Amino acid sequence: MSNCKEVYKNYDESKNIAFFNDKPDFDIVLKCENFAGFFRGTSIARSRIKSPVKKCMVKIEFDTFL
């Protein structure tokens, strides 16, 4: 996660920045170190909360070597 105000001010589509709903009932759970699951503020989601979603999230890209 990064500072959304700074990200928005310096927004560049080539940086793979995604903006999400900033309502407080959205939560994020990171899985497998590279996937994010988004949940509404339900009892199931609350039991799995790792950190709150801000207004934006920077997409992390990586290469997989087989």
C-alpha positions as CSV (number, residue, x, y, z in Angstrom):
1,M,0.0,0.0,0.0
2,S,1.1,3.5,-0.5
3,N,0.1,7.0,0.3
4,C,-3.0,7.5,-1.9
5,K,-2.8,11.3,-2.0
6,E,0.7,11.1,-3.3
7,V,-0.2,8.3,-5.8
8,Y,-3.2,10.2,-7.0
9,K,-1.3,13.5,-7.4
10,N,1.4,11.7,-9.4
11,Y,-1.0,9.3,-11.2
12,D,0.5,7.6,-14.3
13,E,-1.4,4.7,-16.0
14,S,1.8,3.0,-16.8
15,K,2.5,2.4,-13.1
16,N,-0.4,0.0,-12.8
17,I,-2.2,1.9,-10.1
18,A,-5.8,0.7,-9.3
19,F,-8.3,2.7,-7.3
20,F,-10.9,1.0,-5.1
21,N,-14.0,2.1,-3.2
22,D,-12.8,4.1,-0.2
23,K,-15.8,3.2,2.0
24,P,-14.7,1.8,5.4
25,D,-16.5,-1.6,4.8
26,F,-14.0,-2.8,2.3
27,D,-11.2,-4.9,3.6
28,I,-8.2,-6.6,1.9
29,V,-6.7,-10.0,2.5
30,L,-3.4,-10.9,0.9
31,K,-3.0,-14.5,-0.3
32,C,0.0,-16.4,-1.6
33,E,2.1,-13.2,-1.4
34,N,0.8,-11.9,-4.7
35,F,-3.0,-12.1,-4.8
36,A,-5.5,-9.8,-3.0
37,G,-9.0,-10.7,-2.0
38,F,-11.5,-8.0,-1.4
39,F,-14.4,-8.5,1.0
40,R,-17.4,-6.4,2.2
41,G,-17.5,-5.8,6.0
42,T,-19.1,-9.1,6.9
43,S,-18.4,-11.3,9.9
44,I,-16.4,-13.7,7.7
45,A,-14.3,-10.9,6.2
46,R,-13.7,-9.3,9.6
47,S,-12.2,-12.6,10.9
48,R,-9.7,-12.5,8.0
49,I,-8.7,-8.8,8.0
50,K,-5.0,-8.1,7.6
51,S,-5.1,-4.4,6.8
52,P,-7.8,-1.9,5.7
53,V,-8.1,-0.9,2.0
54,K,-7.1,2.7,1.5
55,K,-8.3,4.5,-1.7
56,C,-5.7,2.9,-3.9
57,M,-3.3,0.0,-4.3
58,V,-0.2,-0.3,-6.4
59,K,-0.2,-3.4,-8.5
60,I,2.9,-5.6,-7.9
61,E,4.3,-7.3,-11.0
62,F,6.7,-10.1,-11.0
63,D,8.2,-12.7,-13.4
64,T,7.8,-16.4,-12.9
65,F,10.6,-18.7,-14.0
66,L,9.8,-22.3,-14.7
